[in-house]
Amino acid sequence: LHKLVDAQYYGYGDEDDGYLVKLEAKVETKARKRAIDKWNAQNEKSKVRKITKTYDGSLSDATNKEGGEVLFKAHVPLPSDEELKAAILAKKKAELMAKYAS
């Protein structure tokens, strides 16, 4: 009985004629398109508009140079570039003062 079982029995030669490859290609393109459409639909729903709080307390929408929405949401308050530069400068000054003043 085992003499009749070969690679063909397990389906290893199914792609030799090219028929399954054509059928799988059609189904695969449909499935890929469906998955891309689903992902795009979910991505559209999850777009987040960033609202920045200015120093005077007013709220403003953040937009990029082309006028589109910025797709970023900060879950914690982030410092601005100026605040980061000021903090780095203060830290460097403190290190220099500690090094040369003592």
matplotlib code that plots the C-alpha trace (Angstrom):
import matplotlib.pyplot as plt

x = [0.0, 2.9, 4.3, 1.5, 2.0, 4.5, 5.0, 2.1, -0.2, 0.6, 0.1, 3.6, 3.2, 0.0, 1.7, 3.4, 0.6, 0.2, -3.6, -3.6, -1.1, -3.5, -6.4, -4.4, -3.2, -6.8, -7.9, -4.8, -5.2, -8.8, -7.8, -5.0, -7.3, -9.9, -7.3, -5.9, -9.4, -10.1, -6.9, -7.6, -11.0, -9.7, -6.9, -9.4, -11.3, -8.2, -6.9, -6.2, -6.0, -3.4, -4.6, -1.8, -2.2, -0.5, 1.0, -1.9, -4.2, -6.0, -6.3, -5.3, -5.3, -1.9, -1.6, 1.4, 2.6, 0.3, -2.7, -3.4, -3.9, -1.0, -1.5, 0.1, -1.3, 0.8, -0.4, 1.8, 2.6, 5.7, 8.1, 8.7, 12.1, 12.8, 12.1, 14.4, 17.2, 16.7, 16.8, 20.0, 21.6, 20.7, 22.1, 25.4, 25.7, 25.1, 27.7, 30.3, 29.5, 29.9, 33.2, 34.9, 33.3, 34.2]
y = [0.0, 2.4, 1.8, 3.8, 6.9, 9.3, 13.1, 13.4, 11.9, 14.7, 17.4, 18.4, 18.3, 20.3, 23.5, 21.7, 22.4, 26.1, 25.8, 26.3, 29.1, 31.1, 30.5, 31.3, 34.5, 35.7, 34.9, 36.4, 39.7, 39.9, 39.1, 41.6, 44.3, 43.5, 43.7, 47.0, 48.5, 47.3, 48.7, 52.1, 52.2, 51.6, 54.1, 56.8, 56.3, 56.5, 59.9, 62.2, 66.0, 67.5, 70.5, 72.6, 74.7, 78.1, 80.1, 82.4, 79.5, 79.4, 76.2, 76.0, 73.1, 71.9, 71.6, 70.8, 73.1, 71.6, 72.4, 68.7, 67.4, 66.3, 62.6, 62.6, 62.3, 62.9, 61.1, 63.2, 66.9, 67.3, 70.2, 72.5, 72.8, 76.1, 74.5, 71.6, 73.9, 76.0, 72.8, 71.5, 74.9, 75.2, 71.6, 72.5, 75.7, 73.8, 71.2, 73.9, 75.8, 72.6, 71.8, 75.2, 76.8, 74.2]
z = [0.0, 0.8, -2.7, -4.2, -1.9, -3.5, -3.7, -6.1, -3.5, -1.1, -3.8, -4.4, -8.2, -8.3, -9.6, -12.5, -15.0, -14.1, -13.7, -9.9, -10.1, -12.3, -10.0, -6.9, -8.5, -9.1, -5.6, -4.1, -5.9, -4.7, -1.1, -1.2, -2.5, 0.1, 2.9, 1.6, 1.4, 5.0, 6.2, 4.5, 6.0, 9.5, 8.9, 7.9, 11.1, 13.3, 11.9, 14.8, 14.6, 16.8, 18.8, 20.2, 23.3, 22.9, 25.8, 26.0, 26.7, 23.3, 21.3, 17.6, 15.1, 13.9, 10.2, 7.9, 5.2, 2.6, 4.8, 5.7, 9.1, 11.3, 12.1, 15.5, 19.0, 22.1, 25.1, 27.4, 27.2, 25.0, 25.4, 22.4, 20.7, 22.6, 25.9, 25.1, 24.1, 27.3, 29.4, 27.8, 28.1, 31.8, 32.4, 30.6, 32.6, 35.9, 35.0, 34.1, 37.3, 39.4, 37.6, 37.8, 40.8, 43.4]

ax = plt.figure().add_subplot(projection="3d")
ax.plot(x, y, z, "-o")
ax.set_aspect("equal")
plt.show()
